[in-house]
């Protein structure tokens, strides 16, 4: 898959796109006694979206909607904190001015130094640290 990304034949979704797809999926699932979880892998951004559909579906939708309703900068702050390993916090952390004062300048630097895709490239790089790495050069 990494080769396909490098060649431009596969473009991975952004976290915003993934959250929007998860929201669509959860919304269309019946509220049955079945477990849905985004808490099963560290690359999942909203690990708190987790529970039995008949009990927690509305809470999960509310959490997804909360993320999607944040400003772009707030979503970036939460995303950067999450993948940097500093954030197992509720989404409301992006309303803390002290946090914003520390993180926003870092995001601005990524955008300034890396251009339009600087932030997304940095997040992709952070994610690779959480993936199993090939044991040989002939992995693919």
N, C-alpha and C positions, 0 to 999 in steps of 0.2 A: 504494500500500500504506500509506503514511503517513496518508493520509486515512482509510482503513479502520480503522487503529489508533486515530486520534483519535475516530472515530465509534463505536468499540467493536464493529465487525463482524468484526474480525480481532484475535486476541490472539496475539502472537508467543511462541514457546517461550522459556523461559529457557535460559541456557547449560547448566544441569543437565539440562534436558529434551532439548536437542540432543545432549549427550554420551551420554545414555541411548539415544537413537535411533541414533546412530552405532554404539554398542556392539552394539545389536541387529542392525543391518545387517551389521557386520563378522563377527559370530558366525555369521550365516546364509549368508555368502558361502563358496563352495567355496575350498579352498586351492589355487587354480590359479596359473599364472604370469601374473598380472594385477596391475597396479599400482593401489593405493588410496592416496589422499593427502588429508590435512586441511591440507597445507602450501601450498595453492594460493591462499589469500586471507587477508588479515590479520585478518578478523573471525572466523576459525576459532580457537577457544580452544586446542585441543590440536594445534598444528601439528606436533608430534613424532610424531603418529600418521600414519605414512607408510612405504610400502614395498611390496614384492611379497608378495602373499598367501601364496604357497607358502613364503616365507622368513621373513616378519615378522608373520604373522597373530597368533600367540600373544603376541608382544611388544606388538603394538597393543592386543590385548584386555587384557593386563596393565596397560598405561598407562591405558586407559579405566577399568578396574576400580579402579585406584589413585585416580584422580580421584573416582570415584563413592563410594569408601569414606572419603574425607576428611570431616571434620566440616563442617557448614555454614559455620562461620567460616573454616576453612582454604580451602574452595572459594571463598569470597568474597575472601579475601586473594589467592589466585592469579588470580582473575578481574580484580580491580582492578589488580593489577600488570601483567597482560597487556594490558589495554585502555588503561592509562595510558602504555604504551610502554616500561615499565621491565623487562619480564620476557620474556626469551627463555631462561628458566631451567627446569631440571627441576622436576617437581612437588615434589620434596623441599625446595624453598625455603620451603615453608610450615611446615617443621619447625625453621627457624632462628628462635630466640627474639628475636633482634635485629630481624629483619624483622617478626615479629608485633607486637613492641612499638611499631614505627613505624606499621604499617598498620591494626591493629585499632582504635586510637582514631579514625582517619579514617572507618572503616566505621561505628563507633558514632555519630559525628557525623552522617553521612548518614542513618542510621536515626532519630536523634533529631530532626533538622531536617526530614526528608522523610517521616516516618511509616513505616508498614509497607512502602511501596513505594519509599522513599527510595533505597536502595541500587540496586535494579533500574532505577529511573529514571535515576540517575546513569550507570550502565553503558550504558544505551541512548543517552544523550546522548554519551558517549565514542565509541560505535560510529559515530554519525553523522559524526564528524570524519573517519572513514576511508572514507566513501562519496562517490562523485561527487555534486556538488551541481547542482541544476537551473540552467540558464543564463538562464532567463526565469521570470516569474511564471506563465506559461501552460504549465508543464511537464507537468502531469497532463492 
